[in-house]
């Protein structure tokens, strides 16, 4: 099919075009929700604004990622691209060295101001949503490990996995996959270290816009000392609990009649069901005589429990998994494992509590996108605070994607955009080849290509044009 042979190159006549034609609509979005002004009003790290303001630096890093850049050094391509500069109405933008120096000016309180400025713009996007938008806001919290090969980065340390680097804390909104707070920490800290204060900030941010707020996290985030306070504030939660001996003894003491089979929600199949493919991994495990654990059945039960730091009791839903341990074709013995979930939600049955807790695993996809899609955790600068600031600015690109989906007139297509992987979003909405024409006090992006999302992109642009600037 690839039959081209006599291929030549030549320089075109004077014309301006760029590959990321969707960047103009993203900049219009930032202007309409007041993000530019909020960054300048609330973030103060520059003594003099000659010629750049704080918003110029922050948006420069975010737009670099949205234009397809993967590292700070890619800013050099942006600043040499006359069409990119003209498309955004910029005479110049900071070079990579200046951008790196900007991140090193941040103290922890400055990065908090940066996140709160972004959250103020986020709330303006939420105010444009229908009333049922956040009937129940699901706040997920988790920690991760961001490794680095550098040896001189301040604040780095050795994690429990033997990886040198940092241990960021991520607090996100499951409804829209937005990152609410992103906190950098040394690599040797525990996953839940300092999480309570950031969870409280997320609750205060979301509560005015939500009917109810529900917290979710794994066993590390069962902060029992906070349960009573959260319950008194009408905040719901579903957390995993460690299977310590006391809980295991309570589960084993339940009468057998109290247990029932766990009914998991079947996976939605949008097309016709297909025949299950044989597991190659299972065949290799059996053939080579590896130790193999097979799930035979799952049962679920419930009991009430009062943690040592609490004054009231809570629901504990326990899942009992019956495993058979085999080596090759020979079954060695059966094993029972217990998994516990603690919650103050009485409106759910046992199966639903397990389902809500397990759905928190979708936050791993958000973290994966921050790492490999947005590349927010490359740790490109030289200390913990500057890398924290860079992470927040890079994550702004991810949040701008979510806001574009929320403001799309077609709600169904908007939800697809919200759930879309970052690199696919770039191909659908941002990397649209366009000619740049500046005339009559306007900047015209003349689209030169087509894809299946172009109609939605133009609908988004029309809505943004109609919004009153805040």
C-alpha positions in Angstrom: 0.0 0.0 0.0 2.9 2.4 0.6 3.9 3.0 -3.0 5.6 6.4 -2.8 9.0 6.3 -4.4 10.0 9.6 -6.0 9.9 11.7 -2.8 11.2 15.3 -2.7 11.2 18.2 -0.1 11.1 21.9 -0.7 10.5 25.0 1.4 6.9 26.4 1.3 6.0 30.0 0.7 5.6 32.3 3.8 2.8 30.7 5.7 2.1 30.0 9.4 0.8 26.6 10.6 1.1 24.4 13.7 0.3 20.9 14.6 -1.5 21.6 17.9 -4.4 23.7 16.6 -6.5 22.9 19.6 -4.3 24.9 22.0 -6.1 28.1 21.2 -9.4 26.7 22.5 -7.6 25.5 25.7 -6.2 29.0 26.2 -9.7 30.5 25.7 -10.9 28.1 28.3 -8.3 29.2 30.8 -9.2 32.9 30.1 -13.0 32.3 30.4 -12.9 30.6 33.8 -10.5 33.2 35.1 -7.5 30.9 35.6 -5.1 33.5 34.2 -6.1 36.2 36.7 -6.4 33.8 39.6 -2.8 32.6 39.1 -1.6 36.2 39.0 -3.6 37.2 42.1 -2.8 34.3 44.4 0.6 33.1 43.4 3.5 35.5 44.3 7.0 34.1 43.7 8.4 36.8 41.3 9.6 40.0 42.7 9.3 41.8 39.3 7.3 41.0 36.2 9.8 41.7 33.5 8.4 40.5 31.2 6.7 37.4 32.6 3.9 37.0 35.2 3.3 33.9 37.3 0.5 32.8 34.9 2.9 32.9 32.0 5.2 30.4 33.6 2.5 28.1 34.8 0.5 28.0 31.6 3.8 27.7 29.6 4.6 24.4 31.3 1.0 23.1 31.0 0.7 24.1 27.3 4.0 22.5 26.5 2.6 19.2 27.8 -0.7 19.8 25.9 1.3 20.5 22.7 2.9 17.0 23.0 6.0 17.9 25.0 7.2 15.3 27.5 9.9 17.3 29.4 11.0 20.8 30.3 13.5 20.8 27.4 10.7 20.6 24.9 9.9 24.2 25.7 12.7 25.1 23.4 10.7 23.8 20.4 7.7 25.8 21.5 9.6 29.1 21.9 11.2 28.6 18.4 7.8 28.0 16.8 6.6 31.3 15.5 3.2 29.9 14.7 2.8 28.6 18.3 3.7 32.0 19.6 1.3 33.9 17.2 -1.5 31.4 17.9 -1.3 32.4 21.6 -0.6 36.0 21.0 2.8 35.8 22.7 5.9 37.7 21.8 8.1 35.2 23.6 7.8 32.5 26.2 10.2 31.3 29.0 13.0 29.0 27.8 13.7 25.7 29.7 16.3 27.2 32.0 14.0 30.1 33.0 11.1 27.6 33.6 13.3 25.5 35.8 14.4 28.5 37.7 10.8 29.5 38.2 10.0 26.1 39.9 13.0 26.6 42.3 11.4 29.8 43.6 8.5 27.9 45.2 8.3 27.3 48.9 5.7 24.8 50.2 3.2 27.6 51.0 3.6 29.0 47.4 2.7 25.6 45.9 -0.4 25.4 48.2 -1.4 28.9 46.8 -0.9 27.5 43.3 -3.2 24.6 44.0 -5.8 26.8 45.6 -5.7 29.2 42.6 -6.3 26.2 40.3 -9.1 25.0 42.6 -10.8 28.4 42.5 -11.0 28.1 38.7 -12.2 24.5 39.0 -15.1 25.7 41.1 -16.2 28.1 38.3 -16.3 25.1 35.9 -18.4 23.2 38.4 -20.8 26.1 38.7 -21.6 25.7 35.0 -22.7 22.0 35.5 -26.3 20.8 35.8 -27.7 20.4 39.4 -27.2 16.6 39.5 -23.5 16.9 38.5 -22.2 16.0 42.0 -25.1 14.3 43.7 -22.4 12.2 45.5 -18.8 13.3 45.2 -16.4 10.4 45.5 -13.0 11.6 46.8 -10.2 9.0 46.3 -6.9 9.2 48.1 -3.7 7.2 47.5 0.1 7.4 47.5 2.5 6.3 44.9 6.3 6.1 44.3 7.9 8.4 41.7 11.4 7.1 41.1 14.4 9.0 39.9 17.8 8.1 38.7 19.3 11.3 39.9 21.6 11.2 42.9 21.6 14.9 44.0 17.9 15.7 44.1 17.1 17.3 47.5 14.5 15.5 49.6 14.7 12.2 47.8 14.9 9.0 49.8 14.7 5.2 49.6 11.2 3.8 49.4 10.1 0.5 50.9 10.3 -1.0 47.4 14.0 -0.1 47.2 13.4 2.7 44.7 15.1 6.0 45.2 12.8 9.0 44.7 9.7 10.6 46.1 6.3 9.5 47.4 3.6 11.8 46.1 0.1 11.8 47.6 -2.8 12.1 45.2 -6.3 13.3 46.2 -8.6 13.1 43.2 -12.3 13.3 42.4 -13.5 10.0 40.9 -16.6 11.6 39.2 -14.4 13.6 36.8 -10.9 12.1 37.4 -9.7 15.6 38.3 -6.6 15.9 40.6 -7.7 18.1 43.5 -4.4 18.0 45.5 -1.0 16.6 44.6 1.6 16.6 47.4 5.2 15.7 47.0 7.0 13.9 49.9 10.3 12.1 50.5 10.4 8.5 49.2 10.6 6.9 52.6 7.4 8.3 54.1 4.4 6.1 54.8 1.5 6.3 52.3 -0.9 8.0 54.6 1.6 10.5 56.1 -0.1 13.9 56.4 -3.1 12.7 54.4 -5.7 13.9 56.9 -5.2 17.6 56.4 -5.3 17.2 52.6 -8.5 15.1 52.7 -10.1 17.9 54.8 -9.1 20.4 52.2 -10.7 18.3 49.5 -13.9 18.0 51.5 -14.1 21.7 52.0 -13.5 22.2 48.3 -16.1 19.8 47.1 -18.8 20.1 49.8 -20.4 23.3 48.6 -21.1 21.8 45.1 -22.0 18.2 46.2 -25.1 16.7 47.7 -23.0 14.2 49.6 -19.3 13.5 49.9 -17.8 10.0 50.2 -14.2 9.3 50.9 -12.4 6.1 49.6 -9.0 4.7 50.2 -7.1 1.5 50.8 -6.1 0.1 54.2 -3.4 2.7 54.7 -6.0 5.5 54.8 -8.3 4.1 57.5 -7.6 7.1 59.7 -9.7 5.9 62.6 -8.9 9.0 64.6 -10.8 11.0 62.1 -13.9 8.8 61.6 -16.1 10.4 64.3 -15.3 13.9 63.1 -16.0 13.0 59.5 -19.3 11.3 60.4 -20.4 14.3 62.5 -19.8 16.5 59.4 -22.0 14.2 57.3 -19.1 12.9 55.3 -19.4 9.3 54.2 -16.4 7.0 53.8 -15.5 3.5 52.6 -12.0 2.4 53.5 -10.2 -0.9 53.5 -9.0 -2.3 56.9 -6.0 -4.4 57.7 -6.8 -8.0 58.5 -5.4 -7.8 62.0 -6.0 -10.7 64.4 -8.9 -9.0 66.2 -10.9 -8.5 63.0 -10.1 -12.0 61.8 -11.3 -13.4 65.1 -14.6 -11.5 64.8 -15.1 -12.8 61.3 -14.3 -16.4 62.2 -16.8 -16.1 65.1 -19.7 -15.3 62.8 -22.2 -18.2 62.4 -22.0 -19.9 59.0 -25.6 -19.0 58.3 -24.6 -15.3 58.4 -22.4 -15.7 55.3 -23.7 -15.5 51.8 -22.2 -15.6 48.3 -20.7 -12.4 47.0 -22.6 -11.2 43.9 -20.1 -9.1 41.9 -21.5 -6.7 39.2 -20.9 -8.3 35.8 -18.7 -6.5 33.4 -20.7 -4.5 30.8 -20.3 -5.9 27.3 -21.1 -3.3 24.6 -20.9 -5.9 21.7 -21.8 -9.6 21.5 -20.2 -11.9 24.1 -17.1 -13.8 22.8 -15.7 -17.1 23.8 -13.2 -16.9 26.6 -9.6 -17.3 25.4 -7.5 -20.0 27.1 -5.1 -18.7 29.8 -1.6 -19.2 28.5 -0.2 -18.1 31.9 -2.2 -20.7 33.7 -0.9 -23.4 31.3 2.7 -22.4 31.9 2.2 -22.3 35.7 0.8 -25.9 35.7 3.4 -27.3 33.3 6.3 -26.0 35.3 4.9 -26.9 38.7 4.8 -23.4 40.1 2.8 -22.7 43.3 -0.7 -21.6 42.1 -3.6 -20.0 44.0 -7.1 -20.4 42.6 -10.1 -18.6 43.8 -12.9 -21.2 44.4 -15.6 -19.0 46.0 -16.3 -15.7 47.8 -18.6 -15.1 50.7 -19.6 -11.8 52.3 -20.8 -10.9 55.8 -21.1 -7.9 58.1 -20.6 -7.0 61.8 -20.3 -3.8 63.8 -17.0 -2.7 65.1 -15.6 0.2 67.1 -12.0 1.1 66.4 -9.9 2.0 69.4 -9.8 5.7 68.5 -13.5 6.0 67.9 -16.4 6.6 70.2 -19.1 5.1 67.9 -19.4 1.8 66.0 -19.2 1.4 62.3 -20.1 -1.2 59.7 -17.5 -3.7 58.8 -18.2 -5.7 55.6 -15.9 -8.7 55.3 -15.2 -10.8 52.2 -14.0 -14.4 52.8 -12.1 -15.8 49.8 -11.7 -19.6 49.6 -8.5 -20.3 47.8 -7.1 -23.6 46.7 -3.3 -23.8 46.7 -1.9 -26.2 44.1 1.4 -27.1 42.5 1.0 -28.2 39.0 -2.1 -30.4 38.8 -2.0 -31.4 42.5 -4.0 -29.5 45.1 -2.0 -29.0 48.3 -4.5 -27.4 50.7 -7.3 -24.9 51.0 -6.7 -21.4 52.4 -9.2 -18.8 53.7 -8.3 -15.1 53.3 -10.3 -12.2 54.8 -10.7 -8.7 53.4 -12.3 -6.0 55.5 -14.1 -2.7 54.6 -15.2 -0.2 57.2 -17.9 2.4 56.4 -20.5 4.7 57.8 -22.8 4.2 54.9 -25.9 2.3 55.9 -27.7 2.8 52.5 -25.7 0.1 50.8 -26.0 -3.7 51.0 -23.0 -5.9 51.5 -22.3 -6.4 47.8 -22.6 -2.7 47.1 -20.1 -1.8 49.8 -17.5 -4.1 48.3 -18.3 -2.7 44.8 -17.8 0.9 45.9 -14.6 0.0 47.7 -13.2 -1.9 44.7 -14.1 0.9 42.2 -11.5 3.1 44.0 -9.0 1.1 42.0 -9.8 3.3 39.0 -7.7 5.9 40.7 -4.7 3.8 39.7 -5.5 4.8 36.1 -5.4 8.5 37.0 -2.0 8.0 38.7 -0.7 6.0 35.7 -1.8 8.9 33.4 0.0 11.4 35.6 3.1 9.3 35.3 3.2 8.2 31.7 0.6 10.3 29.9 1.2 13.8 31.4 4.7 12.9 32.6 4.1 15.0 35.7 6.3 12.8 37.9 9.5 12.9 35.9 11.1 15.0 38.8 13.1 17.2 36.3 14.4 19.8 38.8 16.7 19.6 41.8 14.7 19.4 45.1 11.5 18.3 46.7 9.7 21.7 46.7 10.6 22.6 43.0 9.5 19.1 41.8 6.3 19.5 43.8 5.6 22.8 42.0 6.4 21.2 38.6 4.0 18.3 39.4 1.1 20.6 40.1 1.7 22.7 36.9 2.0 19.5 34.8 -1.1 18.1 36.4 -2.9 21.3 35.3 -2.8 19.9 31.8 -4.7 16.8 33.0 -7.3 19.0 34.7 -7.7 21.2 31.6 -8.6 18.0 29.7 -11.3 17.2 32.3 -12.7 20.8 32.2 -12.9 20.7 28.4 -15.0 17.5 28.7 -17.2 19.1 31.4 -17.9 22.1 29.3 -18.6 20.2 26.1 -22.3 20.8 25.2 -22.9 17.1 24.4 -22.9 15.6 27.9 -22.3 12.0 26.7 -19.4 12.9 24.5 -18.1 15.1 27.3 -18.0 12.1 29.6 -16.1 10.2 27.0 -13.6 13.0 26.9 -13.3 13.1 30.7 -12.5 9.3 30.8 -10.2 9.4 27.8 -6.5 8.7 28.2 -4.3 11.8 27.9 -2.4 10.9 24.7 -5.6 10.0 23.0 -7.1 13.3 24.1 -4.2 15.1 22.5 -4.8 13.3 19.2 -8.5 14.0 19.3 -8.7 17.6 20.5 -5.3 19.3 20.6 -3.1 18.0 17.7 -5.3 19.4 15.0 -3.1 20.9 12.1 -4.1 24.5 11.7 -3.0 27.5 9.8 -2.5 30.7 11.9 -3.8 34.0 10.4 -3.5 37.2 12.4 -5.6 40.0 10.9 -8.3 42.5 12.0 -7.4 42.2 15.7 -8.2 38.5 15.8 -6.2 35.3 15.7 -7.7 32.8 13.2 -7.0 29.1 13.5 -7.8 27.6 10.1 -8.2 23.8 10.7 -6.4 21.8 8.0 -7.4 18.3 8.9 -10.4 16.3 10.2 -11.1 13.6 12.7 -14.2 12.2 14.4 -13.9 14.7 17.3 -13.7 17.9 15.2 -17.5 18.6 15.5 -17.3 18.3 19.3 -14.2 20.5 19.4 -16.0 23.2 17.4 -19.0 22.9 19.7 -16.7 23.4 22.7 -15.2 26.5 21.1 -18.6 28.0 20.4 -19.6 27.4 24.0 -16.4 29.0 25.3 -16.9 32.0 23.1 -20.4 32.4 24.6 -19.3 32.3 28.2 -18.9 35.5 30.1 -15.3 36.1 31.3 -14.9 35.8 35.0 
